[in-house]
Amino acid sequence: MQGPGRGALPGFYNRGAGDGKSMDRTAGPLWAMGLMSGTSMDGVDAAWLSTDGDTIAAFGPVAEVAPAYSARERALLAAAGEAAAAAIARGEAPGGETLRAATAAVDRVHAAAVTILSARSDTPPDVVGYHGQTVFHAPDAGRTVQLGDGAALARAAGCPVVSDFRSADMAAGGQGAPLAPFFHWALARHVGEAAPVAFLNIGGVANVTWVDPAAPAPEADGALLSFDTGPGNALIDDWMTAHGAGPHDRDGAAAAAGRVATDRMRGNALAAFLDRPPPKSLDRNAFSAVSRGLDGLSLSDGAATLTALTADCVAAADRHMPRPVARWLVAGGGRRNPTLMRMLAERLPAPVVPVEAAGLDGDMLEAQAFAWLAVRVLRGLPLSAPGTTGCARPVTGGRVDRPGGAAQPSVPSGAIRAAPRM
């Protein structure tokens, strides 16, 4: 695929005072690159997107760097998560050599992803949206840790980098996740959806966004409702790994050969979470007690039971939807599991299809989302709203680092803005 060239689209900045650039809010779209590494830590997704932070002008090339982390680095990231949790439990700010070394590893693999994808263009991106690597997320405690140094990546990439997308939302009482829902609103409008739809992303954790594409803006009242539904692939992957059967249940084969141990799922630790009204979010490690309840099951029966649990949690989410959806559009690795997709179709009242049925790339939606969000940060537009994270009012945020320059939030750190009504 031919890489994007910036000449075909107008730029986004005009020269001005202050840091040398001032925002031209009437200018057209720019080419942004989004980077995403999920909780499974199996790779880094990178995607070009042309956007003004509201509409989607064009999709560009994509790249997946997998495996992104070596076995040693994965162990280091796990240790960093443990160190962060321990520090927070002591009432201290996370820090220390383990987190510094893990951050350097995260920066390295993301810089490599930028280099790989930039090679498919005649110019570097106008801006990079850098999610970083989540190693700890405790929304009820108002704490989250994403490793990644935006300033270091800006120096490596040679262009502005937007990072720290979650802090302002959590400071405003939000869950800090999920952040893709605003982009789902743009996608629904881009592909011409008329009735409400649900975007279901099945990564390590599964999350859903209910979208009303008729809403005038993603922060408008009633435009969106989003929340984590429960486990996605995490428990299945961990089960397969623990039994020496590889990192995941390829094609859902193990689950297809097993029987669901319904008795093992009664009264599991997720019941209270499923009943809780959204918005709500979970950490990947919130499900460990559930897995321990499967001790003694065969490989296939355990895989079947955990796959059914993921589907049951999604089905439980359907009762929280403001209005029925026309269809469920599934993204993330879970859409490649035929057994999981079959179980979802059996449990949900509307058609369940991969997002490719709408002409989208199910592997790259989250990377594209952070490209889109990065441009919104530059414009000072909201990234979240009460219906997506539970924050008090629509919240702006993010940190902007430029090569050789100091970090400059697009708005005062942690600021909350009332949403403009369109």
C-alpha positions as CSV (number, residue, x, y, z in Angstrom):
1,M,0.0,0.0,0.0
2,Q,1.2,3.4,-0.9
3,G,2.0,5.4,2.3
4,P,0.3,8.7,3.0
5,G,2.0,11.8,1.7
6,R,1.2,15.0,3.6
7,G,1.1,17.1,0.4
8,A,-2.4,16.0,-0.5
9,L,-3.9,17.3,2.7
10,P,-3.7,20.7,4.4
11,G,-1.5,21.1,7.5
12,F,-2.9,21.5,10.9
13,Y,-0.6,24.2,12.5
14,N,0.1,27.8,11.5
15,R,3.2,29.5,12.8
16,G,2.6,31.7,15.7
17,A,3.8,32.9,19.0
18,G,4.6,31.0,22.2
19,D,6.1,27.6,21.3
20,G,6.4,28.5,17.7
21,K,3.1,27.0,16.6
22,S,-0.5,28.1,17.1
23,M,-3.6,26.1,16.4
24,D,-5.6,26.7,13.3
25,R,-8.9,25.2,14.3
26,T,-10.4,25.7,10.8
27,A,-7.6,23.8,9.0
28,G,-8.2,20.4,7.4
29,P,-7.1,17.0,8.6
30,L,-3.6,15.9,9.3
31,W,-1.9,12.5,9.2
32,A,-1.7,11.0,12.6
33,M,-0.1,7.7,13.7
34,G,-1.6,5.7,16.6
35,L,0.2,3.1,18.6
36,M,-1.4,0.5,20.8
37,S,-0.1,-2.4,22.9
38,G,-2.9,-4.2,24.8
39,T,-2.9,-6.0,28.1
40,S,-1.9,-9.2,26.4
41,M,1.4,-7.6,25.5
42,D,1.7,-9.7,22.4
43,G,2.5,-6.9,20.0
44,V,2.4,-3.3,19.0
45,D,-0.2,-2.1,16.5
46,A,0.6,1.0,14.5
47,A,-1.8,2.8,12.1
48,W,-2.0,5.9,10.0
49,L,-5.2,7.9,10.0
50,S,-6.1,11.2,8.4
51,T,-8.5,13.2,10.6
52,D,-9.4,16.6,12.0
53,G,-10.3,15.0,15.3
54,D,-14.0,14.9,14.4
55,T,-14.5,13.2,11.1
56,I,-12.3,10.5,9.4
57,A,-10.9,11.6,6.1
58,A,-8.9,8.5,5.2
59,F,-7.4,5.3,6.6
60,G,-3.7,4.8,5.8
61,P,-1.2,1.9,6.1
62,V,-0.9,-0.2,9.2
63,A,1.7,-2.5,10.7
64,E,1.9,-5.0,13.5
65,V,5.1,-5.5,15.4
66,A,4.8,-9.0,16.9
67,P,6.1,-10.3,19.1
68,A,7.0,-6.8,20.3
69,Y,8.6,-7.9,23.6
70,S,11.2,-10.5,24.3
71,A,10.5,-13.1,27.0
72,R,12.8,-11.1,29.3
73,E,10.9,-7.9,28.6
74,R,7.6,-9.5,29.2
75,A,8.8,-10.7,32.6
76,L,10.1,-7.2,33.3
77,L,6.7,-5.6,32.5
78,A,5.0,-8.1,34.8
79,A,7.5,-7.2,37.5
80,A,6.8,-3.5,36.8
81,G,3.1,-4.1,37.3
82,E,3.8,-5.8,40.6
83,A,6.1,-3.0,41.7
84,A,3.5,-0.4,40.8
85,A,0.8,-2.2,42.7
86,A,3.0,-2.6,45.8
87,A,4.0,1.1,45.8
88,I,0.4,2.3,45.4
89,A,-0.7,-0.1,48.2
90,R,1.9,1.6,50.4
91,G,0.6,5.0,49.4
92,E,3.7,5.9,47.4
93,A,4.1,7.0,43.8
94,P,5.3,4.2,41.5
95,G,9.0,4.4,40.7
96,G,12.3,2.7,40.9
97,E,14.7,0.9,38.6
98,T,12.2,-1.8,37.6
99,L,9.7,0.7,36.3
100,R,12.4,2.8,34.6
101,A,13.8,-0.3,32.8
102,A,10.3,-1.4,31.8
103,T,9.6,2.1,30.4
104,A,12.7,2.0,28.3
105,A,11.6,-1.3,26.9
106,V,8.2,0.1,26.0
107,D,9.7,3.1,24.4
108,R,12.1,1.0,22.3
109,V,9.4,-1.3,20.8
110,H,7.1,1.6,20.1
111,A,9.9,3.6,18.4
112,A,10.6,0.6,16.3
113,A,6.9,0.5,15.3
114,V,7.0,4.2,14.3
115,T,10.1,3.5,12.2
116,I,8.5,0.5,10.5
117,L,5.3,2.3,9.6
118,S,7.0,5.6,8.7
119,A,8.9,3.7,6.0
120,R,5.6,3.4,4.2
121,S,5.3,7.2,3.8
122,D,7.3,9.9,2.2
123,T,7.1,12.0,5.4
124,P,6.9,11.4,9.1
125,P,3.5,11.7,10.8
126,D,2.2,15.1,11.9
127,V,1.6,13.6,15.3
128,V,1.8,10.3,17.1
129,G,-0.8,9.1,19.6
130,Y,1.1,7.0,22.2
131,H,-1.1,4.9,24.5
132,G,1.9,3.2,26.2
133,Q,1.7,-0.1,28.1
134,T,-0.8,-0.5,30.9
135,V,0.7,-2.5,33.8
136,F,-1.7,-1.4,36.6
137,H,-5.3,-0.1,36.5
138,A,-7.4,0.3,39.6
139,P,-10.2,2.7,38.6
140,D,-12.0,2.5,41.9
141,A,-8.9,3.7,43.6
142,G,-8.3,6.4,41.0
143,R,-4.9,5.0,40.0
144,T,-3.6,3.8,36.7
145,V,-0.1,3.2,35.4
146,Q,0.8,3.2,31.6
147,L,4.5,2.9,30.9
148,G,5.9,5.1,28.2
149,D,7.9,8.3,27.9
150,G,6.3,10.6,25.4
151,A,9.3,12.9,25.3
152,A,11.6,10.0,24.5
153,L,9.4,8.9,21.7
154,A,9.1,12.4,20.3
155,R,12.9,12.6,20.1
156,A,13.0,9.2,18.4
157,A,10.2,9.9,16.0
158,G,11.1,13.5,15.2
159,C,7.5,14.7,15.6
160,P,5.0,15.7,18.3
161,V,3.8,12.8,20.5
162,V,0.6,12.8,22.5
163,S,0.5,10.6,25.6
164,D,-1.1,10.3,29.1
165,F,-4.6,10.1,27.8
166,R,-6.1,8.8,31.0
167,S,-4.9,10.9,33.9
168,A,-7.3,13.9,33.5
169,D,-10.3,11.6,33.2
170,M,-9.4,9.8,36.4
171,A,-8.7,13.0,38.2
172,A,-12.3,14.0,37.2
173,G,-13.7,10.9,38.8
174,G,-13.7,8.8,35.6
175,Q,-12.6,5.2,35.2
176,G,-9.9,6.2,32.8
177,A,-11.1,3.5,30.4
178,P,-12.2,2.7,27.8
179,L,-11.0,5.5,25.6
180,A,-11.9,4.2,22.2
181,P,-15.7,5.0,22.4
182,F,-15.4,8.5,21.0
183,F,-13.7,7.0,18.0
184,H,-16.4,4.4,17.7
185,W,-18.9,7.2,17.3
186,A,-16.8,8.6,14.4
187,L,-16.5,5.1,12.9
188,A,-20.3,4.5,13.0
189,R,-20.9,7.8,11.2
190,H,-18.1,7.1,8.7
191,V,-19.5,3.7,7.6
192,G,-23.0,5.1,7.4
193,E,-24.7,3.3,10.3
194,A,-28.2,4.7,10.9
195,A,-29.5,2.8,14.0
196,P,-27.6,2.2,17.3
197,V,-24.8,-0.3,17.0
198,A,-22.5,-2.0,19.5
199,F,-18.7,-2.1,19.0
200,L,-17.4,-5.1,21.0
201,N,-13.6,-5.3,21.4
202,I,-12.3,-8.6,22.6
203,G,-8.7,-8.3,23.7
204,G,-7.4,-9.4,27.0
205,V,-10.4,-7.6,28.6
206,A,-13.6,-7.3,26.6
207,N,-15.3,-3.9,26.3
208,V,-18.4,-2.7,24.5
209,T,-19.5,0.7,23.2
210,W,-23.2,1.4,22.5
211,V,-23.3,4.1,19.8
212,D,-26.1,6.4,18.6
213,P,-24.7,7.6,15.2
214,A,-27.4,10.2,15.1
215,A,-25.9,12.1,18.0
216,P,-24.3,15.4,16.9
217,A,-21.0,14.8,18.9
218,P,-19.5,12.0,20.9
219,E,-19.8,14.0,24.1
220,A,-23.5,14.8,23.5
221,D,-25.9,13.4,26.1
222,G,-27.0,9.9,25.1
223,A,-24.5,9.5,22.3
224,L,-22.5,6.8,23.9
225,L,-22.4,4.2,26.7
226,S,-19.3,2.1,27.1
227,F,-17.8,-0.2,29.7
228,D,-15.8,-3.3,30.2
229,T,-17.9,-6.4,30.0
230,G,-15.5,-8.8,31.7
231,P,-12.7,-11.1,30.5
232,G,-12.0,-11.3,26.8
233,N,-9.1,-13.5,25.8
234,A,-7.0,-13.2,29.0
235,L,-8.3,-16.1,30.9
236,I,-8.4,-18.4,27.9
237,D,-4.8,-17.4,27.0
238,D,-3.6,-17.9,30.5
239,W,-5.3,-21.3,30.7
240,M,-3.6,-22.5,27.5
241,T,-0.2,-21.2,28.5
242,A,-0.4,-22.8,32.0
243,H,-1.2,-26.2,30.3
244,G,1.7,-25.9,27.9
245,A,-0.7,-25.6,24.9
246,G,0.6,-22.4,23.4
247,P,-0.2,-18.8,24.0
248,H,-3.9,-19.0,22.9
249,D,-6.6,-21.3,21.8
250,R,-6.0,-21.2,18.1
251,D,-9.2,-21.1,16.1
252,G,-11.1,-21.9,19.3
253,A,-10.2,-25.6,18.7
254,A,-9.7,-26.6,22.3
255,A,-12.9,-24.9,23.4
256,A,-14.8,-26.6,20.6
257,A,-13.6,-30.0,21.7
258,G,-14.6,-29.4,25.4
259,R,-17.7,-29.2,27.5
260,V,-18.7,-26.2,29.6
261,A,-18.4,-26.9,33.3
262,T,-21.4,-24.8,34.3
263,D,-21.2,-25.7,37.9
264,R,-17.7,-24.1,38.2
265,M,-19.1,-20.8,37.1
266,R,-21.9,-20.4,39.7
267,G,-21.2,-17.6,42.1
268,N,-17.9,-16.6,40.5
269,A,-16.1,-13.4,41.4
270,L,-17.5,-11.6,38.4
271,A,-21.2,-11.7,39.4
272,A,-21.2,-8.4,41.3
273,F,-19.4,-6.7,38.5
274,L,-21.9,-7.9,35.9
275,D,-24.8,-6.5,37.9
276,R,-23.1,-3.1,38.5
277,P,-24.5,-0.3,36.2
278,P,-22.0,1.1,33.7
279,P,-19.6,2.9,33.1
280,K,-17.2,0.4,34.7
281,S,-13.8,-1.0,33.9
282,L,-11.5,-3.8,35.0
283,D,-7.8,-4.7,35.2
284,R,-6.7,-7.8,33.3
285,N,-5.7,-9.5,36.6
286,A,-9.1,-9.0,38.2
287,F,-10.1,-12.5,37.0
288,S,-7.4,-14.6,38.6
289,A,-9.7,-16.1,41.2
290,V,-12.1,-17.3,38.5
291,S,-9.3,-19.4,36.9
292,R,-8.4,-21.0,40.1
293,G,-12.0,-22.4,40.3
294,L,-11.3,-24.5,37.2
295,D,-8.5,-26.7,38.8
296,G,-8.9,-30.3,37.8
297,L,-10.6,-29.7,34.5
298,S,-9.1,-31.0,31.2
299,L,-7.5,-28.6,28.8
300,S,-10.5,-28.6,26.5
301,D,-13.1,-28.4,29.2
302,G,-11.4,-25.5,30.8
303,A,-11.0,-23.7,27.5
304,A,-14.7,-24.3,26.8
305,T,-15.8,-23.0,30.2
306,L,-13.7,-19.8,30.0
307,T,-14.8,-19.1,26.4
308,A,-18.4,-19.5,27.6
309,L,-17.7,-17.2,30.5
310,T,-16.5,-14.4,28.1
311,A,-19.7,-14.9,26.0
312,D,-21.9,-14.9,29.1
313,C,-20.4,-11.7,30.4
314,V,-21.0,-10.0,27.0
315,A,-24.6,-11.3,27.0
316,A,-25.0,-9.8,30.5
317,A,-23.9,-6.5,29.2
318,D,-26.8,-6.4,26.7
319,R,-29.2,-5.6,29.5
320,H,-27.4,-2.3,30.2
321,M,-27.9,-1.0,26.6
322,P,-30.1,2.2,26.4
323,R,-31.9,0.9,23.3
324,P,-31.6,-2.3,21.3
325,V,-28.7,-2.4,18.8
326,A,-29.1,-3.3,15.1
327,R,-25.9,-5.4,15.2
328,W,-22.8,-6.2,17.2
329,L,-19.5,-5.3,15.4
330,V,-16.7,-7.3,16.9
331,A,-13.0,-6.3,16.9
332,G,-9.9,-7.6,18.5
333,G,-8.4,-11.0,18.5
334,G,-11.5,-12.6,19.9
335,R,-13.3,-12.3,16.6
336,R,-10.9,-14.9,15.1
337,N,-12.1,-17.5,17.6
338,P,-15.0,-19.3,15.8
339,T,-16.1,-21.0,19.0
340,L,-16.4,-17.6,20.9
341,M,-18.2,-16.0,17.9
342,R,-20.7,-18.9,17.8
343,M,-21.3,-18.6,21.6
344,L,-21.9,-14.9,21.3
345,A,-24.3,-15.4,18.4
346,E,-26.3,-17.9,20.5
347,R,-26.5,-15.5,23.4
348,L,-27.2,-12.1,21.8
349,P,-30.5,-10.9,20.3
350,A,-28.9,-9.1,17.3
351,P,-26.5,-10.2,14.5
352,V,-22.9,-10.6,15.6
353,V,-20.3,-10.0,12.9
354,P,-16.7,-9.0,12.7
355,V,-16.1,-5.3,12.0
356,E,-14.7,-6.3,8.6
357,A,-18.4,-6.7,7.6
358,A,-18.6,-2.8,7.8
359,G,-15.3,-2.4,5.9
360,L,-13.1,-1.8,9.0
361,D,-9.9,-3.3,10.2
362,G,-10.6,-5.3,13.4
363,D,-6.9,-5.5,14.3
364,M,-6.2,-1.8,14.1
365,L,-9.2,0.0,15.6
366,E,-7.5,0.8,18.9
367,A,-4.3,2.0,17.2
368,Q,-6.5,4.2,14.8
369,A,-8.4,5.4,17.9
370,F,-5.3,6.8,19.5
371,A,-4.3,8.5,16.3
372,W,-7.8,10.2,16.3
373,L,-7.6,11.0,20.0
374,A,-4.2,12.6,19.5
375,V,-5.6,15.1,17.1
376,R,-8.5,15.8,19.5
377,V,-5.9,16.5,22.2
378,L,-4.2,19.0,19.9
379,R,-7.5,20.7,19.3
380,G,-8.5,20.7,23.0
381,L,-11.6,18.6,22.4
382,P,-13.0,16.1,24.9
383,L,-11.7,12.6,25.1
384,S,-14.3,11.1,27.4
385,A,-17.7,11.8,28.8
386,P,-20.0,10.6,31.7
387,G,-21.4,7.8,29.5
388,T,-18.0,6.4,28.6
389,T,-15.9,6.6,31.8
390,G,-18.2,8.0,34.5
391,C,-16.4,11.3,34.7
392,A,-18.4,14.3,35.9
393,R,-18.5,16.2,32.6
394,P,-16.7,15.8,29.3
395,V,-13.0,15.8,29.9
396,T,-10.1,17.0,27.8
397,G,-6.6,15.8,28.6
398,G,-3.4,14.4,27.2
399,R,0.2,15.5,27.2
400,V,2.0,16.9,24.1
401,D,5.8,16.4,23.8
402,R,7.7,17.8,20.8
403,P,11.2,16.9,19.7
404,G,13.6,19.0,21.8
405,G,10.8,20.8,23.6
406,A,9.1,20.7,27.0
407,A,5.8,18.9,27.5
408,Q,2.8,21.1,26.9
409,P,-0.7,19.9,27.8
410,S,-3.1,21.1,25.2
411,V,-5.3,22.4,28.1
412,P,-4.4,22.8,31.7
413,S,-3.6,19.4,33.2
414,G,-6.7,17.7,34.5
415,A,-9.0,20.4,33.2
416,I,-12.7,19.6,32.8
417,R,-14.7,21.4,30.1
418,A,-18.4,21.6,29.5
419,A,-19.2,19.9,26.2
420,P,-20.0,22.2,23.3
421,R,-23.4,21.3,21.9
422,M,-23.6,21.1,18.2
